[in-house]
């Protein structure tokens, strides 16, 4: 039992560590978001395909499953496109902070799709998120890179919040099959802009893309799936926010990103708002989350 717990802890630590490094690597590499998306999806698709073959999992596709996988892939691709551009335009910290607002988006989506009535706790969570966002942004103008980057990352958070809903509605397919479809059907959106693929890569860019594809996508995802299937969903949803201070620390020490009191205060408020939102959601509807 001790050995099992140690393995689960190592999977949890590795998945969080790998995912926290993703925004930093995206900002570090000089290649554009289109190149990052294509290479990362190709690597993840090939490795996930090999995993399906090794485990002898059948795809068992029918028109309904195929249509749903295409929708998951489209939502995932929009989440990635907006996320990558937000990081490139602004900073790694701004990218992860905006995307982490998925907890707030879940509250709003619950109002729309689950007909749940808003409460004062929901209002408090949304207010904290707005205040945190206001503190971080220097000025509300599209000429400001931080503002544009944060807006894109918040949009990314919306599509990230849609993913667990789509995955939950398609549990007739295994996690690996849905993940494979998510990667494969996310590729077309990036391939539309394949003429912008950056072939003039330096060695550092190649290593960065290998990290993003192997560690930041395939391994992080595999470890995270193992953790989320064996630990309570409330715990795994909340522990996910450990990524934010990890990412901010890496950005500060590696990329020399400035960390003023405004950014730190705003980050704390955004994290607190999402934690409140997630706890409220689990208390209300007990809907499991799959953070693919």
C-alpha positions as CSV (number, residue, x, y, z in Angstrom):
1,X,0.0,0.0,0.0
2,X,2.9,2.4,0.8
3,X,4.4,1.7,-2.6
4,X,1.1,2.4,-4.3
5,X,0.7,5.7,-2.5
6,X,4.3,6.7,-3.4
7,X,3.7,5.9,-7.1
8,X,0.5,8.0,-7.0
9,X,2.3,10.9,-5.3
10,X,5.1,10.7,-7.9
11,X,2.5,10.8,-10.7
12,X,0.8,13.8,-9.2
13,X,4.0,15.7,-8.6
14,X,5.3,14.9,-12.1
15,X,2.1,15.9,-13.9
16,X,2.0,19.2,-12.0
17,X,5.7,19.9,-12.6
18,X,5.5,19.1,-16.3
19,X,2.3,21.2,-16.8
20,X,3.7,24.2,-14.9
21,X,6.7,24.3,-17.2
22,X,4.5,24.4,-20.4
23,X,3.8,28.2,-20.4
24,X,7.4,29.0,-19.6
25,X,8.7,26.8,-22.4
26,X,6.1,28.3,-24.8
27,X,7.4,31.8,-23.9
28,X,11.0,30.7,-24.0
29,X,11.0,29.2,-27.5
30,X,11.3,31.5,-30.5
31,X,8.9,29.4,-32.7
32,X,5.4,30.7,-33.3
33,X,2.2,29.3,-31.9
34,X,1.2,27.5,-35.1
35,X,4.5,25.5,-35.1
36,X,4.1,24.8,-31.4
37,X,0.6,23.5,-31.9
38,X,1.4,21.3,-34.9
39,X,4.5,19.7,-33.4
40,X,3.0,19.2,-30.0
41,X,-0.2,17.6,-31.4
42,X,1.7,15.3,-33.8
43,X,4.0,14.0,-31.0
44,X,1.1,13.5,-28.6
45,X,-1.1,11.8,-31.2
46,X,1.7,9.4,-32.2
47,X,2.6,8.5,-28.6
48,X,-1.1,8.1,-27.6
49,X,-1.7,5.9,-30.7
50,X,1.2,3.7,-29.6
51,X,-0.3,3.5,-26.1
52,X,-3.7,2.4,-27.5
53,X,-1.9,-0.3,-29.6
54,X,0.1,-1.5,-26.6
55,X,-3.0,-1.6,-24.4
56,X,-5.1,-3.1,-27.2
57,X,-7.8,-0.5,-26.8
58,X,-10.4,-0.5,-29.6
59,X,-11.5,2.8,-31.1
60,X,-15.0,1.4,-32.0
61,X,-16.0,4.5,-33.9
62,X,-19.6,5.3,-34.9
63,X,-21.0,8.5,-36.4
64,X,-22.1,9.8,-33.0
65,X,-18.7,9.2,-31.3
66,X,-16.8,10.6,-34.3
67,X,-18.9,13.8,-34.3
68,X,-18.4,14.2,-30.6
69,X,-14.6,13.7,-30.9
70,X,-14.5,16.3,-33.6
71,X,-16.3,18.7,-31.3
72,X,-13.9,18.0,-28.4
73,X,-10.9,18.5,-30.8
74,X,-12.3,21.8,-32.1
75,X,-12.9,23.1,-28.5
76,X,-9.4,21.9,-27.5
77,X,-7.7,23.6,-30.5
78,X,-9.4,26.9,-29.7
79,X,-8.3,26.6,-26.1
80,X,-4.7,26.0,-27.3
81,X,-4.6,28.7,-30.0
82,X,-5.8,31.4,-27.6
83,X,-3.6,30.1,-24.8
84,X,-0.4,30.1,-27.0
85,X,-1.0,33.5,-28.4
86,X,-1.8,35.0,-24.9
87,X,1.6,33.7,-23.6
88,X,3.5,34.9,-26.7
89,X,1.9,38.4,-26.6
90,X,2.2,38.9,-22.8
91,X,3.9,36.6,-20.3
92,X,3.8,32.9,-19.1
93,X,2.3,34.0,-15.8
94,X,-0.5,36.0,-17.5
95,X,-1.3,33.1,-19.7
96,X,-1.7,30.6,-16.9
97,X,-3.6,33.1,-14.7
98,X,-6.1,33.9,-17.4
99,X,-6.6,30.2,-18.4
100,X,-7.1,29.3,-14.7
101,X,-10.3,31.3,-14.7
102,X,-12.0,28.1,-15.9
103,X,-13.5,27.7,-12.4
104,X,-15.3,31.0,-12.9
105,X,-16.5,30.0,-16.3
106,X,-17.8,26.7,-14.8
107,X,-20.1,28.8,-12.6
108,X,-21.5,30.7,-15.6
109,X,-21.8,27.6,-17.7
110,X,-23.7,26.0,-14.8
111,X,-26.2,28.9,-14.9
112,X,-26.7,28.4,-18.7
113,X,-26.6,24.6,-19.1
114,X,-27.6,23.3,-15.7
115,X,-30.1,26.0,-14.8
116,X,-28.5,26.5,-11.4
117,X,-29.5,29.7,-9.7
118,X,-26.6,32.1,-8.8
119,X,-25.9,32.6,-5.1
120,X,-24.0,35.2,-3.2
121,X,-21.1,32.8,-3.0
122,X,-21.0,32.7,-6.8
123,X,-21.2,36.5,-6.9
124,X,-18.3,36.7,-4.4
125,X,-16.2,34.4,-6.6
126,X,-16.8,36.4,-9.8
127,X,-16.2,39.7,-8.0
128,X,-12.8,38.4,-6.6
129,X,-11.9,37.3,-10.1
130,X,-12.7,40.7,-11.6
131,X,-10.9,42.5,-8.9
132,X,-7.8,40.3,-9.4
133,X,-7.9,40.9,-13.1
134,X,-8.3,44.6,-12.6
135,X,-5.2,44.7,-10.3
136,X,-3.1,42.8,-12.8
137,X,-3.9,44.9,-15.9
138,X,-1.9,48.2,-16.0
139,X,-4.6,49.9,-18.1
140,X,-7.6,48.7,-20.1
141,X,-6.4,49.4,-23.7
142,X,-5.8,47.0,-26.6
143,X,-2.4,48.7,-27.1
144,X,-1.3,47.2,-23.9
145,X,0.2,43.7,-24.3
146,X,-0.8,42.5,-20.8
147,X,-4.4,43.4,-21.4
148,X,-4.6,41.6,-24.8
149,X,-2.7,38.6,-23.4
150,X,-5.0,38.3,-20.4
151,X,-8.2,38.7,-22.5
152,X,-7.0,35.9,-24.8
153,X,-6.1,33.6,-21.9
154,X,-9.5,34.2,-20.2
155,X,-11.1,33.2,-23.5
156,X,-8.8,30.1,-23.4
157,X,-10.1,29.4,-19.9
158,X,-13.7,29.4,-21.3
159,X,-13.0,26.7,-23.8
160,X,-10.9,24.8,-21.2
161,X,-14.0,24.8,-19.0
162,X,-16.1,23.3,-21.8
163,X,-13.8,20.3,-22.1
164,X,-14.7,18.5,-18.9
165,X,-18.4,18.9,-19.8
166,X,-17.8,17.3,-23.2
167,X,-15.7,14.6,-21.8
168,X,-18.2,13.8,-19.2
169,X,-20.9,13.4,-21.8
170,X,-18.8,10.9,-23.8
171,X,-17.8,8.4,-21.1
172,X,-18.9,5.6,-23.4
173,X,-15.4,6.0,-24.8
174,X,-12.2,5.4,-22.7
175,X,-10.0,8.3,-21.5
176,X,-7.3,7.3,-24.0
177,X,-9.6,7.1,-26.9
178,X,-11.1,10.6,-26.1
179,X,-7.6,11.9,-25.6
180,X,-6.5,10.5,-29.0
181,X,-9.5,12.1,-30.7
182,X,-8.9,15.4,-28.8
183,X,-5.3,15.6,-30.2
184,X,-6.1,14.3,-33.8
185,X,-9.1,16.6,-34.3
186,X,-7.4,19.6,-32.9
187,X,-4.8,19.4,-35.7
188,X,-6.9,20.7,-38.6
189,X,-7.3,24.2,-37.1
190,X,-3.5,24.5,-36.8
191,X,-2.9,22.9,-40.2
192,X,-5.1,25.7,-41.8
193,X,-2.2,28.0,-40.9
194,X,0.6,25.5,-41.8
195,X,2.1,28.0,-44.2
196,X,3.4,29.8,-41.1
197,X,5.2,26.7,-39.9
198,X,8.7,27.8,-38.7
199,X,11.3,25.5,-40.3
200,X,14.3,27.7,-39.2
201,X,14.5,26.3,-35.6
202,X,17.5,26.4,-33.4
203,X,18.6,23.6,-31.2
204,X,16.9,25.2,-28.1
205,X,13.6,25.4,-30.1
206,X,13.8,21.7,-31.0
207,X,14.4,20.7,-27.4
208,X,11.6,23.0,-26.3
209,X,9.1,21.4,-28.7
210,X,10.2,17.9,-27.6
211,X,9.5,18.8,-24.0
212,X,6.1,20.3,-24.9
213,X,5.1,17.2,-26.9
214,X,6.5,14.4,-24.7
215,X,6.5,15.8,-21.2
216,X,4.1,18.7,-21.4
217,X,1.4,16.8,-23.3
218,X,1.7,13.0,-23.4
219,X,3.3,12.2,-20.0
220,X,1.6,15.0,-18.1
221,X,-1.7,13.9,-19.5
222,X,-1.1,10.2,-18.8
223,X,0.0,10.8,-15.2
224,X,-2.9,13.2,-14.6
225,X,-5.5,10.7,-15.9
226,X,-4.1,8.1,-13.5
227,X,-4.2,10.6,-10.6
228,X,-7.8,11.8,-11.4
229,X,-9.1,8.3,-11.6
230,X,-7.7,7.2,-8.2
231,X,-8.1,10.4,-6.1
232,X,-11.2,12.4,-5.2
233,X,-12.2,14.8,-8.0
234,X,-12.5,17.7,-5.6
235,X,-8.9,17.3,-4.4
236,X,-7.4,17.0,-7.9
237,X,-9.4,20.0,-9.2
238,X,-8.1,22.2,-6.4
239,X,-4.5,20.8,-6.4
240,X,-4.4,21.8,-10.1
241,X,-3.9,25.4,-8.9
242,X,-0.5,24.5,-7.6
243,X,0.6,25.0,-11.2
244,X,0.2,28.8,-10.9
245,X,2.9,29.5,-8.3
246,X,5.1,26.9,-9.9
247,X,4.8,28.7,-13.3
248,X,5.2,32.1,-11.8
249,X,8.4,31.0,-9.9
250,X,9.9,29.4,-13.1
251,X,9.0,32.6,-15.1
252,X,10.7,34.8,-12.4
253,X,13.9,32.8,-12.1
254,X,14.3,31.5,-15.7
255,X,12.7,34.2,-17.9
256,X,13.4,37.1,-15.5
257,X,9.7,38.0,-15.6
258,X,8.9,40.8,-13.2
259,X,6.8,39.9,-10.1
260,X,5.4,43.1,-8.6
261,X,3.0,43.2,-5.7
262,X,0.0,43.9,-8.0
263,X,0.6,40.8,-10.1
264,X,1.0,38.6,-7.0
265,X,-2.1,40.1,-5.3
266,X,-4.1,39.7,-8.4
267,X,-3.0,36.1,-8.8
268,X,-4.0,35.3,-5.2
269,X,-7.5,36.8,-5.7
270,X,-8.0,34.9,-9.0
271,X,-6.9,31.6,-7.4
272,X,-9.1,32.2,-4.4
273,X,-12.1,33.0,-6.7
274,X,-11.7,29.8,-8.7
275,X,-11.2,27.7,-5.5
276,X,-14.5,29.1,-4.2
277,X,-16.2,28.4,-7.5
278,X,-15.0,24.9,-7.8
279,X,-15.9,24.0,-4.1
280,X,-19.3,25.5,-4.7
281,X,-19.8,23.5,-7.9
282,X,-18.9,20.2,-6.3
283,X,-21.1,20.9,-3.3
284,X,-24.0,21.6,-5.6
285,X,-23.9,19.2,-8.5
286,X,-21.0,16.8,-7.7
287,X,-20.0,16.9,-11.4
288,X,-16.6,15.2,-11.9
289,X,-14.0,17.0,-13.9
290,X,-11.5,15.7,-16.4
291,X,-8.8,18.2,-16.9
292,X,-7.3,17.0,-20.2
